[in-house]
Amino acid sequence: MAGAAEVDVFAIEVQDGTQASRLGFAGSPTILVNGRDPFPAIPTQQLACRTFQTPRGPAVLPDKEQLTDAIRAALTRRAGDR
């Protein structure tokens, strides 16, 4: 657990290159935490799959620890804004 009792999760189906550009789409899946991509990639207008660099090599998703760390970092940044 990253320390959050509740999180809001939204899924957006990107329909075309214009929408991809507007959203800062970096390939599927693009994961945003508080509106930021914790796994920086070059945004693309192409509707394509994405890979993530994990400790075990490239993967279709970040590993659990990477995602937990990203959420914790976002919570820490948000707490610092108060």
PDB file with one MODEL, atoms N, CA, C and O in Angstrom:
MODEL        1
ATOM      1  N   MET A   1       0.845  -1.186   0.000  1.00  0.00           N
ATOM      2  CA  MET A   1       0.000   0.000   0.000  1.00  0.00           C
ATOM      3  C   MET A   1       0.879   1.235   0.000  1.00  0.00           C
ATOM      4  O   MET A   1       1.900   1.286   0.686  1.00  0.00           O
ATOM      5  N   ALA A   2       0.487   2.199  -0.752  1.00  0.00           N
ATOM      6  CA  ALA A   2       1.292   3.407  -0.899  1.00  0.00           C
ATOM      7  C   ALA A   2       0.987   4.442   0.171  1.00  0.00           C
ATOM      8  O   ALA A   2       1.605   5.506   0.186  1.00  0.00           O
ATOM      9  N   GLY A   3       0.058   4.160   1.057  1.00  0.00           N
ATOM     10  CA  GLY A   3      -0.261   5.111   2.113  1.00  0.00           C
ATOM     11  C   GLY A   3      -1.544   5.879   1.877  1.00  0.00           C
ATOM     12  O   GLY A   3      -1.887   6.761   2.664  1.00  0.00           O
ATOM     13  N   ALA A   4      -2.247   5.568   0.829  1.00  0.00           N
ATOM     14  CA  ALA A   4      -3.497   6.256   0.531  1.00  0.00           C
ATOM     15  C   ALA A   4      -4.665   5.325   0.815  1.00  0.00           C
ATOM     16  O   ALA A   4      -4.671   4.178   0.367  1.00  0.00           O
ATOM     17  N   ALA A   5      -5.641   5.806   1.550  1.00  0.00           N
ATOM     18  CA  ALA A   5      -6.811   4.988   1.842  1.00  0.00           C
ATOM     19  C   ALA A   5      -7.680   4.841   0.596  1.00  0.00           C
ATOM     20  O   ALA A   5      -8.268   3.785   0.363  1.00  0.00           O
ATOM     21  N   GLU A   6      -7.757   5.891  -0.191  1.00  0.00           N
ATOM     22  CA  GLU A   6      -8.573   5.871  -1.399  1.00  0.00           C
ATOM     23  C   GLU A   6      -7.830   6.582  -2.518  1.00  0.00           C
ATOM     24  O   GLU A   6      -7.122   7.563  -2.292  1.00  0.00           O
ATOM     25  N   VAL A   7      -8.000   6.079  -3.700  1.00  0.00           N
ATOM     26  CA  VAL A   7      -7.488   6.759  -4.880  1.00  0.00           C
ATOM     27  C   VAL A   7      -8.569   6.741  -5.940  1.00  0.00           C
ATOM     28  O   VAL A   7      -9.368   5.808  -6.011  1.00  0.00           O
ATOM     29  N   ASP A   8      -8.590   7.756  -6.746  1.00  0.00           N
ATOM     30  CA  ASP A   8      -9.509   7.801  -7.884  1.00  0.00           C
ATOM     31  C   ASP A   8      -8.759   7.285  -9.097  1.00  0.00           C
ATOM     32  O   ASP A   8      -7.650   7.732  -9.389  1.00  0.00           O
ATOM     33  N   VAL A   9      -9.364   6.350  -9.795  1.00  0.00           N
ATOM     34  CA  VAL A   9      -8.765   5.789 -10.996  1.00  0.00           C
ATOM     35  C   VAL A   9      -9.702   6.075 -12.160  1.00  0.00           C
ATOM     36  O   VAL A   9     -10.897   5.784 -12.104  1.00  0.00           O
ATOM     37  N   PHE A  10      -9.140   6.647 -13.205  1.00  0.00           N
ATOM     38  CA  PHE A  10      -9.916   6.964 -14.396  1.00  0.00           C
ATOM     39  C   PHE A  10      -9.279   6.292 -15.596  1.00  0.00           C
ATOM     40  O   PHE A  10      -8.055   6.263 -15.721  1.00  0.00           O
ATOM     41  N   ALA A  11     -10.088   5.764 -16.459  1.00  0.00           N
ATOM     42  CA  ALA A  11      -9.606   5.199 -17.718  1.00  0.00           C
ATOM     43  C   ALA A  11     -10.140   6.071 -18.852  1.00  0.00           C
ATOM     44  O   ALA A  11     -11.331   6.379 -18.904  1.00  0.00           O
ATOM     45  N   ILE A  12      -9.263   6.456 -19.739  1.00  0.00           N
ATOM     46  CA  ILE A  12      -9.659   7.257 -20.902  1.00  0.00           C
ATOM     47  C   ILE A  12      -9.246   6.492 -22.147  1.00  0.00           C
ATOM     48  O   ILE A  12      -8.073   6.158 -22.313  1.00  0.00           O
ATOM     49  N   GLU A  13     -10.189   6.219 -23.011  1.00  0.00           N
ATOM     50  CA  GLU A  13      -9.882   5.565 -24.271  1.00  0.00           C
ATOM     51  C   GLU A  13      -9.486   6.641 -25.280  1.00  0.00           C
ATOM     52  O   GLU A  13     -10.306   7.471 -25.673  1.00  0.00           O
ATOM     53  N   VAL A  14      -8.248   6.615 -25.681  1.00  0.00           N
ATOM     54  CA  VAL A  14      -7.740   7.597 -26.635  1.00  0.00           C
ATOM     55  C   VAL A  14      -8.153   7.148 -28.031  1.00  0.00           C
ATOM     56  O   VAL A  14      -7.831   6.043 -28.467  1.00  0.00           O
ATOM     57  N   GLN A  15      -8.873   8.028 -28.722  1.00  0.00           N
ATOM     58  CA  GLN A  15      -9.493   7.670 -29.994  1.00  0.00           C
ATOM     59  C   GLN A  15      -8.663   8.005 -31.226  1.00  0.00           C
ATOM     60  O   GLN A  15      -8.764   7.321 -32.244  1.00  0.00           O
ATOM     61  N   ASP A  16      -7.839   9.057 -31.144  1.00  0.00           N
ATOM     62  CA  ASP A  16      -7.107   9.474 -32.337  1.00  0.00           C
ATOM     63  C   ASP A  16      -5.859  10.265 -31.956  1.00  0.00           C
ATOM     64  O   ASP A  16      -5.634  10.575 -30.786  1.00  0.00           O
ATOM     65  N   GLY A  17      -5.063  10.579 -32.959  1.00  0.00           N
ATOM     66  CA  GLY A  17      -3.810  11.289 -32.742  1.00  0.00           C
ATOM     67  C   GLY A  17      -3.984  12.666 -32.139  1.00  0.00           C
ATOM     68  O   GLY A  17      -3.152  13.089 -31.336  1.00  0.00           O
ATOM     69  N   THR A  18      -5.029  13.373 -32.497  1.00  0.00           N
ATOM     70  CA  THR A  18      -5.279  14.705 -31.946  1.00  0.00           C
ATOM     71  C   THR A  18      -5.521  14.606 -30.448  1.00  0.00           C
ATOM     72  O   THR A  18      -4.956  15.377 -29.673  1.00  0.00           O
ATOM     73  N   GLN A  19      -6.349  13.672 -30.043  1.00  0.00           N
ATOM     74  CA  GLN A  19      -6.623  13.477 -28.622  1.00  0.00           C
ATOM     75  C   GLN A  19      -5.349  13.017 -27.904  1.00  0.00           C
ATOM     76  O   GLN A  19      -5.080  13.460 -26.787  1.00  0.00           O
ATOM     77  N   ALA A  20      -4.575  12.148 -28.523  1.00  0.00           N
ATOM     78  CA  ALA A  20      -3.325  11.668 -27.931  1.00  0.00           C
ATOM     79  C   ALA A  20      -2.380  12.833 -27.660  1.00  0.00           C
ATOM     80  O   ALA A  20      -1.771  12.912 -26.593  1.00  0.00           O
ATOM     81  N   SER A  21      -2.263  13.730 -28.624  1.00  0.00           N
ATOM     82  CA  SER A  21      -1.401  14.897 -28.473  1.00  0.00           C
ATOM     83  C   SER A  21      -1.888  15.801 -27.351  1.00  0.00           C
ATOM     84  O   SER A  21      -1.091  16.270 -26.539  1.00  0.00           O
ATOM     85  N   ARG A  22      -3.179  16.046 -27.303  1.00  0.00           N
ATOM     86  CA  ARG A  22      -3.767  16.928 -26.289  1.00  0.00           C
ATOM     87  C   ARG A  22      -3.566  16.380 -24.887  1.00  0.00           C
ATOM     88  O   ARG A  22      -3.364  17.145 -23.943  1.00  0.00           O
ATOM     89  N   LEU A  23      -3.619  15.053 -24.741  1.00  0.00           N
ATOM     90  CA  LEU A  23      -3.514  14.429 -23.424  1.00  0.00           C
ATOM     91  C   LEU A  23      -2.070  14.139 -23.000  1.00  0.00           C
ATOM     92  O   LEU A  23      -1.832  13.730 -21.864  1.00  0.00           O
ATOM     93  N   GLY A  24      -1.112  14.345 -23.897  1.00  0.00           N
ATOM     94  CA  GLY A  24       0.269  13.993 -23.583  1.00  0.00           C
ATOM     95  C   GLY A  24       0.473  12.489 -23.558  1.00  0.00           C
ATOM     96  O   GLY A  24       1.300  11.976 -22.805  1.00  0.00           O
ATOM     97  N   PHE A  25      -0.283  11.794 -24.382  1.00  0.00           N
ATOM     98  CA  PHE A  25      -0.269  10.337 -24.474  1.00  0.00           C
ATOM     99  C   PHE A  25       1.127   9.840 -24.847  1.00  0.00           C
ATOM    100  O   PHE A  25       1.741  10.334 -25.793  1.00  0.00           O
ATOM    101  N   ALA A  26       1.618   8.859 -24.094  1.00  0.00           N
ATOM    102  CA  ALA A  26       2.956   8.311 -24.351  1.00  0.00           C
ATOM    103  C   ALA A  26       2.881   6.844 -24.743  1.00  0.00           C
ATOM    104  O   ALA A  26       3.861   6.113 -24.604  1.00  0.00           O
ATOM    105  N   GLY A  27       1.745   6.416 -25.221  1.00  0.00           N
ATOM    106  CA  GLY A  27       1.539   5.009 -25.567  1.00  0.00           C
ATOM    107  C   GLY A  27       0.680   4.349 -24.508  1.00  0.00           C
ATOM    108  O   GLY A  27       0.501   4.881 -23.413  1.00  0.00           O
ATOM    109  N   SER A  28       0.155   3.196 -24.843  1.00  0.00           N
ATOM    110  CA  SER A  28      -0.759   2.507 -23.945  1.00  0.00           C
ATOM    111  C   SER A  28      -0.041   1.420 -23.162  1.00  0.00           C
ATOM    112  O   SER A  28       0.625   0.567 -23.749  1.00  0.00           O
ATOM    113  N   PRO A  29      -0.171   1.443 -21.851  1.00  0.00           N
ATOM    114  CA  PRO A  29      -0.927   2.398 -21.048  1.00  0.00           C
ATOM    115  C   PRO A  29      -0.064   3.601 -20.661  1.00  0.00           C
ATOM    116  O   PRO A  29       1.137   3.469 -20.423  1.00  0.00           O
ATOM    117  N   THR A  30      -0.690   4.759 -20.604  1.00  0.00           N
ATOM    118  CA  THR A  30      -0.068   5.934 -20.007  1.00  0.00           C
ATOM    119  C   THR A  30      -0.669   6.046 -18.619  1.00  0.00           C
ATOM    120  O   THR A  30      -1.887   6.130 -18.466  1.00  0.00           O
ATOM    121  N   ILE A  31       0.177   6.047 -17.623  1.00  0.00           N
ATOM    122  CA  ILE A  31      -0.264   6.118 -16.229  1.00  0.00           C
ATOM    123  C   ILE A  31       0.095   7.498 -15.703  1.00  0.00           C
ATOM    124  O   ILE A  31       1.256   7.904 -15.752  1.00  0.00           O
ATOM    125  N   LEU A  32      -0.894   8.212 -15.203  1.00  0.00           N
ATOM    126  CA  LEU A  32      -0.659   9.526 -14.617  1.00  0.00           C
ATOM    127  C   LEU A  32      -0.985   9.472 -13.135  1.00  0.00           C
ATOM    128  O   LEU A  32      -1.995   8.891 -12.739  1.00  0.00           O
ATOM    129  N   VAL A  33      -0.141  10.069 -12.322  1.00  0.00           N
ATOM    130  CA  VAL A  33      -0.368  10.180 -10.890  1.00  0.00           C
ATOM    131  C   VAL A  33      -0.406  11.674 -10.592  1.00  0.00           C
ATOM    132  O   VAL A  33       0.593  12.375 -10.756  1.00  0.00           O
ATOM    133  N   ASN A  34      -1.569  12.156 -10.151  1.00  0.00           N
ATOM    134  CA  ASN A  34      -1.778  13.604  -9.959  1.00  0.00           C
ATOM    135  C   ASN A  34      -1.461  14.376 -11.236  1.00  0.00           C
ATOM    136  O   ASN A  34      -0.894  15.467 -11.184  1.00  0.00           O
ATOM    137  N   GLY A  35      -1.825  13.810 -12.374  1.00  0.00           N
ATOM    138  CA  GLY A  35      -1.659  14.487 -13.652  1.00  0.00           C
ATOM    139  C   GLY A  35      -0.259  14.417 -14.242  1.00  0.00           C
ATOM    140  O   GLY A  35      -0.014  14.989 -15.304  1.00  0.00           O
ATOM    141  N   ARG A  36       0.665  13.728 -13.578  1.00  0.00           N
ATOM    142  CA  ARG A  36       2.040  13.627 -14.066  1.00  0.00           C
ATOM    143  C   ARG A  36       2.377  12.180 -14.396  1.00  0.00           C
ATOM    144  O   ARG A  36       1.906  11.252 -13.738  1.00  0.00           O
ATOM    145  N   ASP A  37       3.191  12.004 -15.414  1.00  0.00           N
ATOM    146  CA  ASP A  37       3.650  10.668 -15.792  1.00  0.00           C
ATOM    147  C   ASP A  37       4.906  10.359 -14.982  1.00  0.00           C
ATOM    148  O   ASP A  37       5.954  10.957 -15.228  1.00  0.00           O
ATOM    149  N   PRO A  38       4.821   9.434 -14.019  1.00  0.00           N
ATOM    150  CA  PRO A  38       5.997   9.131 -13.214  1.00  0.00           C
ATOM    151  C   PRO A  38       7.016   8.248 -13.945  1.00  0.00           C
ATOM    152  O   PRO A  38       8.079   7.940 -13.406  1.00  0.00           O
ATOM    153  N   PHE A  39       6.685   7.854 -15.152  1.00  0.00           N
ATOM    154  CA  PHE A  39       7.559   7.016 -15.964  1.00  0.00           C
ATOM    155  C   PHE A  39       7.767   7.727 -17.296  1.00  0.00           C
ATOM    156  O   PHE A  39       7.218   7.309 -18.315  1.00  0.00           O
ATOM    157  N   PRO A  40       8.558   8.802 -17.292  1.00  0.00           N
ATOM    158  CA  PRO A  40       8.654   9.660 -18.474  1.00  0.00           C
ATOM    159  C   PRO A  40       8.939   8.896 -19.767  1.00  0.00           C
ATOM    160  O   PRO A  40       9.768   7.988 -19.819  1.00  0.00           O
ATOM    161  N   ALA A  41       8.228   9.298 -20.780  1.00  0.00           N
ATOM    162  CA  ALA A  41       8.401   8.771 -22.129  1.00  0.00           C
ATOM    163  C   ALA A  41       8.099   9.901 -23.095  1.00  0.00           C
ATOM    164  O   ALA A  41       7.484  10.900 -22.724  1.00  0.00           O
ATOM    165  N   ILE A  42       8.515   9.745 -24.283  1.00  0.00           N
ATOM    166  CA  ILE A  42       8.254  10.766 -25.290  1.00  0.00           C
ATOM    167  C   ILE A  42       6.793  10.669 -25.716  1.00  0.00           C
ATOM    168  O   ILE A  42       6.358   9.619 -26.190  1.00  0.00           O
ATOM    169  N   PRO A  43       6.019  11.765 -25.552  1.00  0.00           N
ATOM    170  CA  PRO A  43       4.625  11.730 -26.023  1.00  0.00           C
ATOM    171  C   PRO A  43       4.563  11.418 -27.510  1.00  0.00           C
ATOM    172  O   PRO A  43       5.463  11.769 -28.274  1.00  0.00           O
ATOM    173  N   THR A  44       3.498  10.760 -27.901  1.00  0.00           N
ATOM    174  CA  THR A  44       3.337  10.356 -29.290  1.00  0.00           C
ATOM    175  C   THR A  44       1.907  10.631 -29.739  1.00  0.00           C
ATOM    176  O   THR A  44       0.984  10.664 -28.925  1.00  0.00           O
ATOM    177  N   GLN A  45       1.738  10.824 -31.015  1.00  0.00           N
ATOM    178  CA  GLN A  45       0.388  10.947 -31.557  1.00  0.00           C
ATOM    179  C   GLN A  45      -0.083   9.610 -32.100  1.00  0.00           C
ATOM    180  O   GLN A  45      -1.202   9.505 -32.602  1.00  0.00           O
ATOM    181  N   GLN A  46       0.746   8.601 -32.007  1.00  0.00           N
ATOM    182  CA  GLN A  46       0.375   7.286 -32.507  1.00  0.00           C
ATOM    183  C   GLN A  46      -0.310   6.484 -31.414  1.00  0.00           C
ATOM    184  O   GLN A  46       0.071   6.548 -30.245  1.00  0.00           O
ATOM    185  N   LEU A  47      -1.307   5.742 -31.802  1.00  0.00           N
ATOM    186  CA  LEU A  47      -1.991   4.867 -30.867  1.00  0.00           C
ATOM    187  C   LEU A  47      -1.206   3.557 -30.844  1.00  0.00           C
ATOM    188  O   LEU A  47      -1.452   2.655 -31.645  1.00  0.00           O
ATOM    189  N   ALA A  48      -0.270   3.473 -29.922  1.00  0.00           N
ATOM    190  CA  ALA A  48       0.652   2.345 -29.885  1.00  0.00           C
ATOM    191  C   ALA A  48       0.838   1.857 -28.457  1.00  0.00           C
ATOM    192  O   ALA A  48       0.504   2.553 -27.499  1.00  0.00           O
ATOM    193  N   CYS A  49       1.370   0.663 -28.333  1.00  0.00           N
ATOM    194  CA  CYS A  49       1.690   0.114 -27.015  1.00  0.00           C
ATOM    195  C   CYS A  49       2.942   0.794 -26.478  1.00  0.00           C
ATOM    196  O   CYS A  49       3.712   1.397 -27.225  1.00  0.00           O
ATOM    197  N   ARG A  50       3.123   0.687 -25.198  1.00  0.00           N
ATOM    198  CA  ARG A  50       4.243   1.316 -24.513  1.00  0.00           C
ATOM    199  C   ARG A  50       4.973   0.267 -23.690  1.00  0.00           C
ATOM    200  O   ARG A  50       4.369  -0.694 -23.214  1.00  0.00           O
ATOM    201  N   THR A  51       6.257   0.455 -23.531  1.00  0.00           N
ATOM    202  CA  THR A  51       7.007  -0.413 -22.632  1.00  0.00           C
ATOM    203  C   THR A  51       7.593   0.437 -21.500  1.00  0.00           C
ATOM    204  O   THR A  51       7.841   1.633 -21.656  1.00  0.00           O
ATOM    205  N   PHE A  52       7.800  -0.209 -20.380  1.00  0.00           N
ATOM    206  CA  PHE A  52       8.356   0.427 -19.193  1.00  0.00           C
ATOM    207  C   PHE A  52       9.656  -0.273 -18.843  1.00  0.00           C
ATOM    208  O   PHE A  52       9.763  -1.493 -18.971  1.00  0.00           O
ATOM    209  N   GLN A  53      10.638   0.488 -18.406  1.00  0.00           N
ATOM    210  CA  GLN A  53      11.887  -0.097 -17.949  1.00  0.00           C
ATOM    211  C   GLN A  53      11.716  -0.498 -16.490  1.00  0.00           C
ATOM    212  O   GLN A  53      11.432   0.350 -15.643  1.00  0.00           O
ATOM    213  N   THR A  54      11.884  -1.755 -16.196  1.00  0.00           N
ATOM    214  CA  THR A  54      11.765  -2.264 -14.835  1.00  0.00           C
ATOM    215  C   THR A  54      13.106  -2.882 -14.437  1.00  0.00           C
ATOM    216  O   THR A  54      13.973  -3.078 -15.289  1.00  0.00           O
ATOM    217  N   PRO A  55      13.282  -3.190 -13.151  1.00  0.00           N
ATOM    218  CA  PRO A  55      14.524  -3.850 -12.733  1.00  0.00           C
ATOM    219  C   PRO A  55      14.765  -5.188 -13.443  1.00  0.00           C
ATOM    220  O   PRO A  55      15.898  -5.663 -13.525  1.00  0.00           O
ATOM    221  N   ARG A  56      13.691  -5.780 -13.948  1.00  0.00           N
ATOM    222  CA  ARG A  56      13.826  -7.061 -14.646  1.00  0.00           C
ATOM    223  C   ARG A  56      13.860  -6.892 -16.167  1.00  0.00           C
ATOM    224  O   ARG A  56      13.801  -7.876 -16.904  1.00  0.00           O
ATOM    225  N   GLY A  57      13.954  -5.657 -16.629  1.00  0.00           N
ATOM    226  CA  GLY A  57      14.010  -5.392 -18.061  1.00  0.00           C
ATOM    227  C   GLY A  57      12.711  -4.781 -18.562  1.00  0.00           C
ATOM    228  O   GLY A  57      11.815  -4.503 -17.764  1.00  0.00           O
ATOM    229  N   PRO A  58      12.592  -4.564 -19.878  1.00  0.00           N
ATOM    230  CA  PRO A  58      11.379  -3.964 -20.447  1.00  0.00           C
ATOM    231  C   PRO A  58      10.147  -4.810 -20.139  1.00  0.00           C
ATOM    232  O   PRO A  58      10.201  -6.039 -20.140  1.00  0.00           O
ATOM    233  N   ALA A  59       9.032  -4.119 -19.875  1.00  0.00           N
ATOM    234  CA  ALA A  59       7.779  -4.803 -19.551  1.00  0.00           C
ATOM    235  C   ALA A  59       6.610  -3.959 -20.028  1.00  0.00           C
ATOM    236  O   ALA A  59       6.770  -2.773 -20.318  1.00  0.00           O
ATOM    237  N   VAL A  60       5.427  -4.575 -20.110  1.00  0.00           N
ATOM    238  CA  VAL A  60       4.228  -3.865 -20.565  1.00  0.00           C
ATOM    239  C   VAL A  60       3.635  -2.992 -19.466  1.00  0.00           C
ATOM    240  O   VAL A  60       2.793  -2.138 -19.742  1.00  0.00           O
ATOM    241  N   LEU A  61       4.067  -3.196 -18.224  1.00  0.00           N
ATOM    242  CA  LEU A  61       3.625  -2.378 -17.086  1.00  0.00           C
ATOM    243  C   LEU A  61       4.809  -2.145 -16.154  1.00  0.00           C
ATOM    244  O   LEU A  61       5.728  -2.963 -16.104  1.00  0.00           O
ATOM    245  N   PRO A  62       4.795  -1.027 -15.409  1.00  0.00           N
ATOM    246  CA  PRO A  62       5.818  -0.881 -14.372  1.00  0.00           C
ATOM    247  C   PRO A  62       5.579  -1.945 -13.306  1.00  0.00           C
ATOM    248  O   PRO A  62       4.458  -2.434 -13.162  1.00  0.00           O
ATOM    249  N   ASP A  63       6.625  -2.309 -12.555  1.00  0.00           N
ATOM    250  CA  ASP A  63       6.389  -3.305 -11.522  1.00  0.00           C
ATOM    251  C   ASP A  63       5.716  -2.650 -10.302  1.00  0.00           C
ATOM    252  O   ASP A  63       5.662  -1.425 -10.189  1.00  0.00           O
ATOM    253  N   LYS A  64       5.218  -3.474  -9.421  1.00  0.00           N
ATOM    254  CA  LYS A  64       4.444  -3.003  -8.268  1.00  0.00           C
ATOM    255  C   LYS A  64       5.229  -1.989  -7.444  1.00  0.00           C
ATOM    256  O   LYS A  64       4.672  -0.979  -7.014  1.00  0.00           O
ATOM    257  N   GLU A  65       6.506  -2.245  -7.221  1.00  0.00           N
ATOM    258  CA  GLU A  65       7.316  -1.334  -6.418  1.00  0.00           C
ATOM    259  C   GLU A  65       7.477   0.021  -7.097  1.00  0.00           C
ATOM    260  O   GLU A  65       7.439   1.055  -6.431  1.00  0.00           O
ATOM    261  N   GLN A  66       7.657   0.023  -8.418  1.00  0.00           N
ATOM    262  CA  GLN A  66       7.793   1.281  -9.144  1.00  0.00           C
ATOM    263  C   GLN A  66       6.507   2.111  -9.025  1.00  0.00           C
ATOM    264  O   GLN A  66       6.563   3.320  -8.799  1.00  0.00           O
ATOM    265  N   LEU A  67       5.374   1.469  -9.175  1.00  0.00           N
ATOM    266  CA  LEU A  67       4.103   2.178  -9.087  1.00  0.00           C
ATOM    267  C   LEU A  67       3.855   2.672  -7.663  1.00  0.00           C
ATOM    268  O   LEU A  67       3.402   3.800  -7.469  1.00  0.00           O
ATOM    269  N   THR A  68       4.146   1.841  -6.675  1.00  0.00           N
ATOM    270  CA  THR A  68       3.988   2.242  -5.277  1.00  0.00           C
ATOM    271  C   THR A  68       4.887   3.437  -4.970  1.00  0.00           C
ATOM    272  O   THR A  68       4.447   4.390  -4.327  1.00  0.00           O
ATOM    273  N   ASP A  69       6.131   3.397  -5.419  1.00  0.00           N
ATOM    274  CA  ASP A  69       7.050   4.512  -5.194  1.00  0.00           C
ATOM    275  C   ASP A  69       6.547   5.793  -5.848  1.00  0.00           C
ATOM    276  O   ASP A  69       6.675   6.875  -5.276  1.00  0.00           O
ATOM    277  N   ALA A  70       5.974   5.675  -7.050  1.00  0.00           N
ATOM    278  CA  ALA A  70       5.448   6.847  -7.758  1.00  0.00           C
ATOM    279  C   ALA A  70       4.285   7.460  -6.999  1.00  0.00           C
ATOM    280  O   ALA A  70       4.183   8.683  -6.906  1.00  0.00           O
ATOM    281  N   ILE A  71       3.406   6.628  -6.454  1.00  0.00           N
ATOM    282  CA  ILE A  71       2.261   7.136  -5.695  1.00  0.00           C
ATOM    283  C   ILE A  71       2.747   7.780  -4.398  1.00  0.00           C
ATOM    284  O   ILE A  71       2.271   8.854  -4.030  1.00  0.00           O
ATOM    285  N   ARG A  72       3.674   7.150  -3.712  1.00  0.00           N
ATOM    286  CA  ARG A  72       4.223   7.727  -2.472  1.00  0.00           C
ATOM    287  C   ARG A  72       4.876   9.074  -2.743  1.00  0.00           C
ATOM    288  O   ARG A  72       4.684  10.020  -1.979  1.00  0.00           O
ATOM    289  N   ALA A  73       5.641   9.171  -3.817  1.00  0.00           N
ATOM    290  CA  ALA A  73       6.295  10.438  -4.160  1.00  0.00           C
ATOM    291  C   ALA A  73       5.258  11.524  -4.434  1.00  0.00           C
ATOM    292  O   ALA A  73       5.433  12.672  -4.026  1.00  0.00           O
ATOM    293  N   ALA A  74       4.189  11.164  -5.119  1.00  0.00           N
ATOM    294  CA  ALA A  74       3.127  12.135  -5.407  1.00  0.00           C
ATOM    295  C   ALA A  74       2.443  12.578  -4.117  1.00  0.00           C
ATOM    296  O   ALA A  74       2.127  13.757  -3.956  1.00  0.00           O
ATOM    297  N   LEU A  75       2.215  11.647  -3.206  1.00  0.00           N
ATOM    298  CA  LEU A  75       1.611  12.003  -1.918  1.00  0.00           C
ATOM    299  C   LEU A  75       2.525  12.935  -1.121  1.00  0.00           C
ATOM    300  O   LEU A  75       2.054  13.879  -0.486  1.00  0.00           O
ATOM    301  N   THR A  76       3.803  12.672  -1.155  1.00  0.00           N
ATOM    302  CA  THR A  76       4.776  13.525  -0.452  1.00  0.00           C
ATOM    303  C   THR A  76       4.797  14.926  -1.053  1.00  0.00           C
ATOM    304  O   THR A  76       4.811  15.916  -0.322  1.00  0.00           O
ATOM    305  N   ARG A  77       4.800  15.013  -2.394  1.00  0.00           N
ATOM    306  CA  ARG A  77       4.763  16.329  -3.051  1.00  0.00           C
ATOM    307  C   ARG A  77       3.493  17.073  -2.674  1.00  0.00           C
ATOM    308  O   ARG A  77       3.532  18.270  -2.387  1.00  0.00           O
ATOM    309  N   ARG A  78       2.370  16.370  -2.675  1.00  0.00           N
ATOM    310  CA  ARG A  78       1.093  17.019  -2.357  1.00  0.00           C
ATOM    311  C   ARG A  78       1.084  17.485  -0.912  1.00  0.00           C
ATOM    312  O   ARG A  78       0.586  18.574  -0.625  1.00  0.00           O
ATOM    313  N   ALA A  79       1.622  16.688   0.009  1.00  0.00           N
ATOM    314  CA  ALA A  79       1.690  17.086   1.420  1.00  0.00           C
ATOM    315  C   ALA A  79       2.569  18.321   1.590  1.00  0.00           C
ATOM    316  O   ALA A  79       2.299  19.159   2.451  1.00  0.00           O
ATOM    317  N   GLY A  80       3.612  18.441   0.783  1.00  0.00           N
ATOM    318  CA  GLY A  80       4.492  19.592   0.846  1.00  0.00           C
ATOM    319  C   GLY A  80       3.856  20.862   0.321  1.00  0.00           C
ATOM    320  O   GLY A  80       4.315  21.960   0.636  1.00  0.00           O
ATOM    321  N   ASP A  81       2.790  20.727  -0.487  1.00  0.00           N
ATOM    322  CA  ASP A  81       2.088  21.879  -1.046  1.00  0.00           C
ATOM    323  C   ASP A  81       1.111  22.496  -0.044  1.00  0.00           C
ATOM    324  O   ASP A  81       0.616  23.603  -0.257  1.00  0.00           O
ATOM    325  N   ARG A  82       0.842  21.794   1.023  1.00  0.00           N
ATOM    326  CA  ARG A  82      -0.177  22.273   1.981  1.00  0.00           C
ATOM    327  C   ARG A  82       0.334  23.389   2.832  1.00  0.00           C
ATOM    328  O   ARG A  82      -0.394  23.901   3.682  1.00  0.00           O
TER     329      ARG A  82
ENDMDL
END
